[in-house]
Amino acid sequence: MLRQTTRGVFALYSKFIKLILPLPSFFEIALPSDEEPNVFPVTVTRQKIACPICAGATVCHDRSLRRFRHGYAWHIGVLWIELFLPRQRCKACGFTFTFDFGLGLVRSSTESFRREISKRCHGRSIADVAREYELPYTTVERWFYTYASDQLVEEKAQHICVDEFALRKGHHYATSVLNAETGRILAIVPHRDQDAIETVLKKVTGKIQTVISDFAPAMAGAIQAVFPTAIHVLDRFHLVQFFTDAQQRRRRFLGEAKKHHKARFIDRCLARKPEQLTEEERGFVQEWLQEDFHTKHIYQALNHMRYVLKATTQTQANRRLKDWLKRYRFHPCSAVAKIAKTIIVREKEMIETILSPFSNGIMEGTNNKIKLIKRRGFGYRNDAHLFLRLRLETGH
């Protein structure tokens, strides 16, 4: 009975060891010694080894006992495997080589271990991973950028967002394309001119039906050149931003923010929808609107545009947008008239924007995540490394 229990425990232990030390079936894993509990001796069943040059039969003329990192366990640390590596000689061509049993052995680690360490870098800095696994920073960095590209998920998209983001201070930008349904970055290229936008759009695979972007002329030109049949939707966030930026410029001009010592509070109240304000905030807003003609009409134009964006049918959208343009195109408030001129040259895209369920909101959220990733890495000297990291860590 005791012997059967011991066998059962040993079998269970062996199964557990195989889970934390995945190896091909022809390996036999022995128990570690008490002196070195993290070193597992491994033996290999006898097998024929072919020459990698001529596929002829080989003989073992030497072997050496080596240790390699292969796994990790809490409270124990890195798990090593210890095995004899044969040095083979081909009988036909005389070629000699060391056989690694398909483990991808390099120096003191297996390929499985290196790939696992590279996965541990997702969402963390390389320095953190290096400290946890007691590895040199340069080693972890080299492994990550060697295997990270293999972990990229290539997916086809139907609806995409395109936008630029700052790489660093000094007008250094890059352009990215994101799957509007999954939130995954599909491609990134440096710069933000029309050539760069066309280049990044051409990297996208799939039958593109909708492209969401801001109001930049370069965006419109690139989208028309690469996806002429796709629906071009303008981002509502940037549209509203036209009005809120105009409000902020006006308040700064008047010096009201300095007077009230509530710059952010004023900007927030004027940017929010009236129904989202408290009674006290509504009182402040009415007071500010009565103080200045331009502030009043920018605020009214913004809320009128919000009403336009609520249209649900083509006829309704056309009528509401035409009414808005008719009212504000030649408005005495120059800030509102300027916004109307921007919209009138994009009238067709504006109709699509009103009726489309898509927006660039998911891209703006991704841009915030990009800032966090850059801050976590204390900046990136190599743009290609940053682009790879961004593609790995965005999306569902």
C-alpha positions as CSV (number, residue, x, y, z in Angstrom):
1,M,0.0,0.0,0.0
2,L,2.8,2.4,0.9
3,R,4.7,1.5,-2.3
4,Q,1.6,2.3,-4.4
5,T,1.1,5.6,-2.6
6,T,4.7,6.5,-3.2
7,R,4.4,5.7,-6.9
8,G,1.3,7.8,-7.1
9,V,3.0,10.8,-5.5
10,F,6.0,10.4,-7.7
11,A,3.8,10.2,-10.8
12,L,2.0,13.3,-9.8
13,Y,5.2,15.1,-9.1
14,S,6.6,14.1,-12.4
15,K,3.5,15.4,-14.2
16,F,3.9,18.7,-12.4
17,I,7.6,19.0,-13.3
18,K,6.7,18.4,-17.0
19,L,4.3,21.3,-16.8
20,I,6.8,23.8,-15.5
21,L,9.6,22.4,-17.6
22,P,8.0,21.6,-21.0
23,L,10.3,19.3,-22.9
24,P,9.9,16.9,-25.9
25,S,8.7,13.4,-24.9
26,F,12.0,11.7,-25.5
27,F,13.5,13.5,-22.4
28,E,13.4,12.0,-18.9
29,I,13.5,14.5,-16.1
30,A,15.1,13.3,-12.8
31,L,14.6,14.8,-9.3
32,P,16.9,17.6,-8.3
33,S,19.4,17.2,-5.4
34,D,18.9,18.9,-2.0
35,E,22.0,21.0,-2.6
36,E,20.7,22.4,-5.9
37,P,16.8,22.2,-5.9
38,N,16.5,24.3,-9.0
39,V,18.7,22.1,-11.2
40,F,17.0,19.2,-12.9
41,P,19.1,16.4,-14.5
42,V,17.8,15.4,-17.9
43,T,18.5,12.2,-19.9
44,V,17.7,11.5,-23.5
45,T,16.5,8.2,-24.9
46,R,18.9,6.8,-27.5
47,Q,18.1,8.1,-31.0
48,K,19.6,8.4,-34.5
49,I,21.0,11.9,-35.3
50,A,21.3,12.8,-39.0
51,C,23.9,15.1,-40.5
52,P,22.4,18.6,-41.2
53,I,24.5,18.9,-44.3
54,C,24.1,15.6,-46.2
55,A,21.5,13.8,-43.9
56,G,23.9,10.9,-43.5
57,A,24.4,8.8,-40.4
58,T,26.6,10.3,-37.6
59,V,28.5,9.0,-34.6
60,C,29.1,10.6,-31.3
61,H,32.8,11.3,-30.8
62,D,32.5,13.5,-27.7
63,R,29.9,15.0,-25.2
64,S,29.9,17.6,-22.5
65,L,27.6,18.2,-19.5
66,R,25.9,21.6,-19.7
67,R,23.3,23.6,-17.8
68,F,20.6,25.8,-19.4
69,R,17.9,28.1,-18.1
70,H,14.5,26.6,-19.1
71,G,11.8,27.7,-16.6
72,Y,10.9,29.8,-13.6
73,A,9.0,29.0,-10.3
74,W,8.0,31.3,-7.5
75,H,10.2,31.0,-4.3
76,I,12.7,28.9,-6.2
77,G,13.8,31.2,-9.0
78,V,15.1,30.2,-12.4
79,L,14.9,26.5,-13.2
80,W,17.8,24.9,-14.9
81,I,18.1,21.6,-16.9
82,E,21.4,19.7,-16.9
83,L,22.1,17.3,-19.8
84,F,24.9,15.9,-21.9
85,L,25.3,17.5,-25.3
86,P,26.7,15.2,-27.9
87,R,29.3,16.2,-30.4
88,Q,28.5,14.3,-33.6
89,R,30.6,13.5,-36.7
90,C,29.1,12.6,-40.1
91,K,30.4,9.3,-41.5
92,A,30.0,10.4,-45.1
93,C,31.1,14.1,-45.3
94,G,33.1,14.3,-42.0
95,F,31.1,17.4,-40.8
96,T,31.1,17.8,-37.0
97,F,28.5,19.6,-35.0
98,T,26.9,19.9,-31.5
99,F,23.3,18.5,-31.4
100,D,20.9,20.5,-29.3
101,F,17.8,18.2,-29.5
102,G,15.8,21.0,-31.0
103,L,15.9,23.1,-27.8
104,G,17.5,26.1,-29.5
105,L,20.3,26.3,-27.1
106,V,22.3,29.5,-27.0
107,R,24.9,30.0,-24.3
108,S,23.1,29.2,-21.1
109,S,19.4,29.3,-22.1
110,T,16.8,27.4,-24.2
111,E,14.7,29.1,-26.8
112,S,11.6,28.4,-24.8
113,F,13.0,30.3,-21.8
114,R,14.1,33.2,-24.0
115,R,10.6,33.5,-25.6
116,E,8.9,33.3,-22.2
117,I,11.1,36.1,-20.9
118,S,10.2,38.3,-23.9
119,K,6.5,37.7,-23.2
120,R,7.1,38.8,-19.6
121,C,8.1,42.2,-21.0
122,H,4.6,43.0,-22.2
123,G,3.2,45.8,-20.1
124,R,6.4,46.1,-18.1
125,S,9.8,47.8,-18.6
126,I,12.7,45.6,-19.6
127,A,14.6,46.8,-16.4
128,D,11.8,45.4,-14.2
129,V,11.9,42.0,-15.9
130,A,15.7,41.9,-15.7
131,R,15.6,42.6,-12.0
132,E,12.9,40.0,-11.3
133,Y,14.7,37.2,-13.2
134,E,18.2,38.3,-12.2
135,L,19.4,38.7,-15.8
136,P,21.5,41.4,-17.4
137,Y,19.4,44.3,-18.8
138,T,21.1,44.0,-22.2
139,T,20.3,40.3,-22.4
140,V,16.6,40.8,-21.7
141,E,16.5,43.6,-24.2
142,R,18.2,41.5,-26.9
143,W,15.8,38.6,-26.3
144,F,12.7,40.9,-26.3
145,Y,13.5,42.6,-29.6
146,T,14.5,39.2,-31.1
147,Y,11.3,37.4,-30.4
148,A,8.7,40.2,-30.0
149,S,8.0,40.6,-33.7
150,D,7.0,36.9,-33.8
151,Q,4.2,37.7,-31.2
152,L,2.6,40.4,-33.4
153,V,-1.0,39.5,-34.4
154,E,-1.7,40.4,-38.1
155,E,-5.4,41.0,-38.6
156,K,-7.6,42.2,-41.4
157,A,-9.8,45.2,-40.8
158,Q,-12.9,46.8,-42.3
159,H,-13.1,50.0,-40.2
160,I,-9.9,51.9,-39.3
161,C,-8.8,55.0,-37.5
162,V,-5.8,57.0,-38.6
163,D,-4.1,59.7,-36.5
164,E,-0.7,61.2,-35.6
165,F,1.0,61.3,-32.3
166,A,4.1,63.0,-30.9
167,L,7.3,60.9,-30.7
168,R,9.2,63.5,-28.7
169,K,9.3,67.3,-28.3
170,G,10.4,69.4,-31.2
171,H,7.7,68.5,-33.8
172,H,8.7,64.9,-34.2
173,Y,5.6,62.9,-35.1
174,A,4.5,59.5,-36.3
175,T,1.3,58.3,-38.0
176,S,-0.6,55.2,-36.9
177,V,-3.5,53.1,-38.2
178,L,-5.8,51.3,-35.7
179,N,-8.5,48.8,-36.1
180,A,-11.7,50.6,-35.0
181,E,-13.3,47.4,-33.8
182,T,-10.5,45.8,-31.8
183,G,-8.4,48.8,-30.9
184,R,-5.2,47.1,-32.2
185,I,-2.6,49.2,-33.9
186,L,-2.1,47.8,-37.4
187,A,0.8,49.9,-38.7
188,I,3.0,52.9,-37.7
189,V,5.3,55.0,-39.8
190,P,7.3,58.1,-38.9
191,H,6.2,61.6,-40.0
192,R,2.7,62.9,-40.6
193,D,2.7,64.4,-44.1
194,Q,0.5,63.0,-46.9
195,D,3.2,60.7,-48.1
196,A,3.6,59.2,-44.6
197,I,-0.2,58.8,-44.3
198,E,-0.4,57.0,-47.7
199,T,2.4,54.7,-46.7
200,V,0.8,53.7,-43.4
201,L,-2.6,53.2,-45.1
202,K,-1.1,50.9,-47.7
203,K,0.2,48.6,-45.0
204,V,-3.3,47.8,-43.9
205,T,-4.9,44.5,-45.1
206,G,-8.6,43.8,-45.5
207,K,-11.6,45.3,-47.4
208,I,-11.7,48.8,-45.9
209,Q,-15.2,50.2,-45.6
210,T,-14.7,53.1,-43.2
211,V,-11.7,55.4,-42.4
212,I,-12.0,57.8,-39.4
213,S,-9.6,60.7,-39.2
214,D,-9.3,64.3,-38.1
215,F,-9.9,67.4,-40.4
216,A,-6.3,67.7,-41.7
217,P,-6.2,68.2,-45.5
218,A,-3.3,65.7,-45.7
219,M,-5.6,63.0,-44.2
220,A,-8.4,63.6,-46.8
221,G,-5.9,63.5,-49.7
222,A,-4.2,60.3,-48.5
223,I,-7.5,58.5,-47.8
224,Q,-8.9,59.5,-51.2
225,A,-5.7,58.2,-52.9
226,V,-5.5,54.8,-51.1
227,F,-9.1,54.0,-50.3
228,P,-11.2,56.0,-52.8
229,T,-14.4,53.9,-52.3
230,A,-14.2,53.9,-48.5
231,I,-16.5,56.1,-46.3
232,H,-14.5,59.0,-44.8
233,V,-15.7,59.8,-41.3
234,L,-14.5,62.9,-39.5
235,D,-13.8,62.6,-35.8
236,R,-16.4,64.2,-33.5
237,F,-13.8,64.8,-30.8
238,H,-11.8,67.1,-33.1
239,L,-15.0,68.8,-34.3
240,V,-16.0,69.7,-30.7
241,Q,-12.4,70.7,-30.0
242,F,-12.6,73.5,-32.6
243,F,-15.2,75.1,-30.4
244,T,-13.6,74.5,-27.0
245,D,-10.2,75.8,-28.3
246,A,-12.0,78.9,-29.6
247,Q,-13.6,79.3,-26.2
248,Q,-10.2,79.0,-24.4
249,R,-8.5,81.5,-26.7
250,R,-11.3,83.9,-26.1
251,R,-11.2,83.6,-22.3
252,R,-7.4,84.0,-22.3
253,F,-7.8,87.1,-24.4
254,L,-10.3,88.6,-22.0
255,G,-8.2,87.6,-19.0
256,E,-11.3,86.1,-17.4
257,A,-9.5,82.9,-16.3
258,K,-6.9,85.0,-14.5
259,K,-9.6,87.1,-12.9
260,H,-11.6,84.2,-11.6
261,H,-8.5,82.0,-10.8
262,K,-10.5,79.1,-12.2
263,A,-9.1,78.5,-15.7
264,R,-9.8,74.8,-15.8
265,F,-13.2,75.1,-14.1
266,I,-14.3,77.7,-16.7
267,D,-13.1,75.7,-19.7
268,R,-14.7,72.5,-18.3
269,C,-18.1,74.2,-17.8
270,L,-18.1,75.8,-21.2
271,A,-17.1,72.5,-22.9
272,R,-19.7,70.2,-21.2
273,K,-23.3,69.7,-22.3
274,P,-25.8,71.9,-20.5
275,E,-27.7,68.9,-19.1
276,Q,-24.5,67.7,-17.5
277,L,-24.0,70.9,-15.5
278,T,-25.2,71.4,-11.9
279,E,-27.5,74.4,-11.0
280,E,-24.5,76.3,-9.7
281,E,-22.4,75.7,-12.8
282,R,-25.4,76.7,-15.0
283,G,-25.5,80.0,-13.1
284,F,-21.8,80.6,-13.7
285,V,-22.1,79.8,-17.4
286,Q,-25.0,82.3,-17.9
287,E,-22.9,84.9,-16.1
288,W,-19.9,84.3,-18.4
289,L,-22.1,84.3,-21.6
290,Q,-23.6,87.7,-20.7
291,E,-20.2,89.2,-20.2
292,D,-18.9,88.6,-23.7
293,F,-20.6,88.5,-27.2
294,H,-18.0,86.0,-28.7
295,T,-18.1,83.6,-25.8
296,K,-21.9,83.5,-26.0
297,H,-22.0,82.7,-29.7
298,I,-19.2,80.1,-29.7
299,Y,-21.1,78.4,-26.9
300,Q,-24.4,78.5,-28.8
301,A,-22.8,77.3,-32.0
302,L,-21.2,74.3,-30.1
303,N,-24.5,73.2,-28.7
304,H,-26.3,73.7,-32.0
305,M,-23.7,71.4,-33.6
306,R,-24.3,68.8,-30.9
307,Y,-28.0,69.0,-31.9
308,V,-26.9,68.4,-35.6
309,L,-24.9,65.4,-34.6
310,K,-27.9,63.7,-33.0
311,A,-29.6,63.3,-36.5
312,T,-30.5,59.7,-37.3
313,T,-31.5,59.8,-41.0
314,Q,-29.9,61.1,-44.2
315,T,-32.7,63.7,-44.7
316,Q,-32.5,64.9,-41.1
317,A,-28.7,65.2,-41.2
318,N,-28.8,67.2,-44.4
319,R,-31.4,69.6,-43.2
320,R,-29.8,70.2,-39.8
321,L,-26.3,70.7,-41.2
322,K,-27.5,73.1,-43.9
323,D,-29.4,75.1,-41.2
324,W,-26.3,75.3,-39.1
325,L,-24.1,76.4,-42.0
326,K,-26.7,79.0,-43.1
327,R,-26.8,80.4,-39.6
328,Y,-23.0,80.6,-38.9
329,R,-21.2,80.7,-42.3
330,F,-21.2,84.6,-42.3
331,H,-21.6,85.1,-38.5
332,P,-20.2,88.3,-37.0
333,C,-18.2,86.1,-34.5
334,S,-15.1,85.4,-36.5
335,A,-14.2,82.3,-34.6
336,V,-17.6,80.6,-35.4
337,A,-17.4,81.8,-39.1
338,K,-13.9,80.2,-39.3
339,I,-15.2,76.9,-38.0
340,A,-18.1,77.0,-40.5
341,K,-15.7,77.5,-43.4
342,T,-13.7,74.5,-42.2
343,I,-16.9,72.4,-42.1
344,I,-18.4,73.6,-45.5
345,V,-15.4,72.2,-47.5
346,R,-16.0,68.8,-45.7
347,E,-19.8,68.8,-46.1
348,K,-20.0,65.3,-47.6
349,E,-17.8,63.8,-44.9
350,M,-19.8,65.7,-42.2
351,I,-23.0,63.9,-43.3
352,E,-21.2,60.6,-43.1
353,T,-19.9,61.6,-39.6
354,I,-23.3,62.4,-38.4
355,L,-24.8,59.0,-39.5
356,S,-21.7,56.8,-38.7
357,P,-21.6,54.9,-35.4
358,F,-17.7,55.2,-35.5
359,S,-15.5,57.9,-34.0
360,N,-11.8,58.4,-33.3
361,G,-12.5,58.0,-29.5
362,I,-10.7,54.7,-29.4
363,M,-7.7,56.2,-31.1
364,E,-7.6,59.1,-28.6
365,G,-7.6,56.5,-25.8
366,T,-4.8,54.7,-27.6
367,N,-2.8,57.9,-27.8
368,N,-3.0,58.2,-24.0
369,K,-1.7,54.7,-23.7
370,I,1.2,55.6,-26.0
371,K,2.1,58.4,-23.7
372,L,2.1,56.0,-20.7
373,I,4.3,53.5,-22.6
374,K,6.8,56.2,-23.5
375,R,6.8,57.4,-19.9
376,R,7.3,53.9,-18.6
377,G,10.3,53.4,-20.8
378,F,11.7,56.9,-20.1
379,G,11.6,57.6,-23.8
380,Y,12.9,55.5,-26.7
381,R,16.0,56.3,-28.8
382,N,15.0,53.8,-31.4
383,D,11.7,54.5,-33.1
384,A,11.4,51.0,-34.5
385,H,11.6,49.6,-30.9
386,L,8.9,52.0,-29.8
387,F,6.6,51.1,-32.8
388,L,7.1,47.3,-32.0
389,R,6.2,47.9,-28.3
390,L,3.1,49.9,-29.3
391,R,1.8,47.2,-31.6
392,L,2.3,44.5,-29.0
393,E,0.5,46.4,-26.2
394,T,-2.6,47.8,-27.8
395,G,-5.9,46.2,-28.7
396,H,-8.1,43.7,-27.0
